[in-house]
Amino acid sequence: MTNVLEVENLSVSFDGHLAVDNVNLKVEEGDLLGLIGPNGSGKTTLFRAILGLQAHSGKVKLFGYEGSDLRTLIPLIGYVPQRVSFEPNFPATVYDIVSMGIISEKKIVKGAKLIQQCGCCWNMVYKNIKNKDDKITQALKTVGLESLRNRRIGNLSGGELRRVFIARCLVKDPLLLILDEPATSVDVESSYKFYEAIKRVNEEYKVTIMWSSHDLEAVSKYATKLACINKKLFYHGDTKKFFSDKDLLKTYSESQMQLHMREHNTD
């Protein structure tokens, strides 16, 4: 298997306090990796460091590349942050928002050459679709929102809005999709549709996905790999193995309790 992403000895500190402590992680091509950990455990910080949005020590490699080459490949990563800010009265439709994700051939040509040179396969989601409108339509169909293409974004539910931003990522044919707490504050039915959508993207289009979540039931059902972090990475491997191991589950539960106690003691 090809390593889409490699994180080596990555640490992030704020005011002398470690938010991420010496994390080593490899994400293989085709993984649907769930990242779990209590609030404040470093999940968002880790994602931001991977994307070059957060200063850090250690290395981040994408398909083996780092430094200036990594910056060339970053545009080929789809990212949906935990909180997406937008003006609900802005006169934009679902179609308009998704169309913003399309990037020109000029912007990806260097990254495409690097992928070709390292002998990796770029599983472009809609590689056979050249027409912009057709690509947007297919992306909306992938996430189950084709019937809402003309709806104003201010009239969407939280779950629908999340899927719109995933469709916006998909139209740029991402090498990797990173989703930070994508189903937060989403009702059960919308959550189910959302997870079915990312499962479809992973299985049908072979897009490698990392997503963080507190929903252990969803992670156990959908993730093919699992990483558990509480500043340090204390598990990375098969999802079923984690959820069938009482000691690992106990360690995870204790890490949540310890963090809660620390927060309580500083109040």
C-alpha positions in Angstrom: 0.0 0.0 0.0 1.1 3.6 -0.8 1.4 6.0 2.1 -0.7 9.0 1.2 0.3 10.8 4.4 3.1 10.4 6.8 3.4 12.3 10.0 6.8 12.0 11.8 7.5 13.2 15.4 5.0 16.0 15.0 4.5 18.3 18.0 2.6 21.5 18.5 2.8 23.7 21.6 0.9 26.8 22.7 2.5 29.0 25.4 4.9 26.2 26.3 2.2 23.6 26.7 2.1 20.7 24.3 -1.2 20.4 22.3 0.2 17.5 20.1 3.1 15.5 21.5 5.4 13.6 19.2 2.8 12.0 16.9 3.8 9.4 14.3 1.1 8.4 11.9 0.8 6.8 8.5 -2.3 6.9 6.3 -2.4 4.4 3.5 -4.1 4.9 0.1 -7.8 4.0 0.4 -8.0 4.3 4.2 -11.2 5.6 5.8 -9.6 6.6 9.0 -11.5 7.7 12.1 -9.6 9.9 14.5 -11.0 9.9 18.0 -10.1 11.6 21.3 -11.6 13.8 24.0 -12.2 17.5 23.6 -8.9 19.3 23.7 -6.9 16.2 22.8 -5.3 17.8 19.7 -7.5 16.4 16.8 -8.1 19.8 15.1 -4.6 21.0 15.9 -3.2 17.8 14.2 -5.3 18.4 11.1 -4.2 22.1 10.9 -0.5 21.1 11.2 -0.9 18.6 8.4 -2.4 21.3 6.2 0.3 23.8 7.0 -2.1 26.0 8.9 -0.4 25.5 12.2 3.3 25.9 13.1 4.8 22.6 14.3 8.0 20.6 14.7 8.5 17.3 13.0 7.7 16.3 9.5 4.6 16.0 7.3 4.9 14.1 4.0 2.3 13.7 1.3 3.1 10.8 -1.0 6.6 11.1 0.3 7.0 14.7 -0.5 7.6 17.5 2.0 8.7 21.2 2.1 8.0 23.2 -1.1 6.8 20.1 -2.8 4.3 19.5 -0.1 2.9 23.0 -0.6 2.4 22.1 -4.3 0.2 19.1 -3.2 -1.8 20.8 -0.5 -4.3 22.2 -3.0 -5.2 18.6 -3.8 -6.4 18.0 -0.3 -10.1 18.5 0.4 -10.7 20.0 3.9 -13.9 20.7 5.7 -13.2 22.4 9.1 -15.2 21.9 12.2 -16.8 25.3 12.0 -17.7 26.7 8.6 -18.5 30.4 8.7 -20.8 31.9 6.1 -23.4 34.6 5.9 -26.8 32.8 5.8 -28.4 35.7 3.9 -25.7 35.6 1.2 -27.5 35.0 -2.1 -25.7 31.8 -3.1 -27.2 28.5 -4.0 -25.9 25.0 -3.4 -24.7 24.9 -7.0 -22.8 28.2 -6.5 -21.0 27.0 -3.4 -19.9 23.7 -5.0 -18.7 25.4 -8.1 -16.2 27.4 -5.9 -14.3 24.1 -5.4 -13.3 23.7 -9.0 -9.6 24.6 -9.5 -7.9 25.2 -12.8 -5.6 22.8 -14.5 -2.8 25.3 -14.1 -3.0 25.1 -10.4 -2.7 21.3 -10.2 -0.3 20.6 -13.0 2.8 20.7 -10.7 1.1 18.5 -8.2 0.0 16.0 -10.8 3.5 15.7 -12.1 4.8 14.9 -8.7 2.2 12.2 -8.2 3.2 10.7 -11.6 6.9 10.9 -10.8 6.6 8.9 -7.5 4.6 6.2 -9.3 1.4 6.7 -7.3 -2.1 6.4 -8.7 -4.2 9.5 -8.4 -7.7 8.2 -8.1 -9.4 11.3 -9.6 -13.0 11.2 -8.5 -14.5 12.6 -11.8 -11.6 12.2 -14.1 -13.8 11.3 -17.1 -16.0 14.4 -16.6 -14.7 17.5 -18.3 -17.7 19.7 -18.3 -17.9 21.9 -15.2 -21.7 21.7 -14.9 -21.7 17.9 -15.2 -18.9 17.6 -12.6 -20.9 19.7 -10.1 -24.1 17.7 -10.8 -22.2 14.4 -10.2 -20.7 15.7 -7.0 -24.1 16.7 -5.7 -25.5 13.3 -6.7 -22.6 11.6 -4.8 -23.6 13.3 -1.6 -27.3 12.9 -2.2 -28.1 16.6 -2.8 -28.8 16.8 -6.5 -32.4 17.9 -5.9 -31.3 20.9 -3.9 -28.9 22.4 -6.4 -30.8 25.6 -6.7 -31.7 26.0 -3.0 -30.1 29.0 -1.1 -27.5 27.9 1.4 -29.3 29.8 4.2 -32.2 27.4 3.8 -30.2 24.2 4.4 -30.1 22.0 7.5 -26.7 21.5 9.3 -26.3 18.0 7.8 -27.2 19.3 4.3 -24.7 22.1 4.6 -21.9 19.7 5.6 -22.6 17.6 2.5 -22.5 20.7 0.3 -19.0 21.5 1.5 -17.9 17.9 0.9 -19.2 18.1 -2.7 -17.2 21.3 -3.0 -14.1 19.3 -2.1 -15.0 16.5 -4.4 -15.1 18.6 -7.6 -11.4 19.3 -7.3 -10.6 15.5 -7.3 -8.8 15.4 -3.9 -6.0 13.0 -3.2 -7.1 13.1 0.5 -10.2 14.3 2.2 -9.9 15.7 5.8 -13.1 16.2 7.7 -13.0 17.8 11.2 -16.0 16.8 13.4 -18.3 16.7 10.3 -21.5 15.5 12.0 -21.4 17.8 15.0 -24.9 19.1 15.9 -26.5 17.1 13.1 -29.7 15.1 13.7 -29.6 11.3 13.5 -31.2 11.0 10.0 -28.9 13.6 8.6 -25.9 11.9 10.3 -26.8 8.6 8.7 -27.0 10.2 5.2 -23.7 12.0 5.8 -21.8 8.8 6.8 -23.3 6.8 4.0 -22.1 9.6 1.6 -18.5 9.5 2.8 -18.5 5.7 2.7 -19.6 5.9 -0.9 -16.8 8.4 -1.7 -14.3 6.1 -0.1 -15.4 2.8 -1.6 -16.6 3.8 -5.1 -14.1 6.6 -5.8 -11.2 5.3 -3.7 -10.7 8.6 -2.0 -8.6 8.4 1.2 -10.4 10.0 4.0 -9.5 11.1 7.6 -12.3 12.3 9.8 -12.4 13.2 13.5 -15.4 12.3 15.6 -16.8 11.8 19.1 -19.4 9.4 17.7 -17.8 6.1 18.6 -20.8 4.1 17.1 -20.3 5.8 13.7 -16.5 5.3 13.9 -16.9 1.6 14.8 -19.3 1.1 11.9 -17.7 3.1 9.1 -13.9 3.5 9.7 -11.6 0.9 8.3 -8.7 2.2 10.4 -8.7 4.1 13.7 -6.3 6.5 15.4 -6.8 7.5 19.0 -5.2 10.7 20.3 -4.9 12.5 23.6 -2.0 14.8 22.8 0.0 11.6 22.2 -1.2 8.9 19.8 -1.9 5.8 21.8 -3.5 3.6 19.2 -3.4 3.4 15.4 -4.6 0.3 13.7 -7.6 -1.9 12.9 -11.0 -0.5 14.0 -12.5 -3.8 15.0 -9.4 -4.7 17.1 -9.8 -1.4 19.1 -13.5 -1.9 19.8 -13.1 -5.5 20.8 -10.2 -4.8 23.2 -11.5 -3.9 26.7 -8.1 -2.6 27.8 -7.9 -0.1 24.9 -11.5 1.0 25.5 -10.7 1.5 29.2 -7.6 3.6 28.3 -9.7 5.8 26.0 -12.4 6.2 28.7 -9.8 7.1 31.3 -8.2 9.7 29.0 -11.6 11.4 28.6 -12.1 11.4 32.4 -8.6 12.8 33.1 -9.1 15.6 30.6 -12.5 16.4 32.2 -10.9 16.6 35.6 -8.1 18.9 34.4 -10.7 21.2 32.9 -12.7 21.1 36.1 -9.7 21.9 38.3 -8.8 24.9 36.2 -12.3 26.5 36.3 
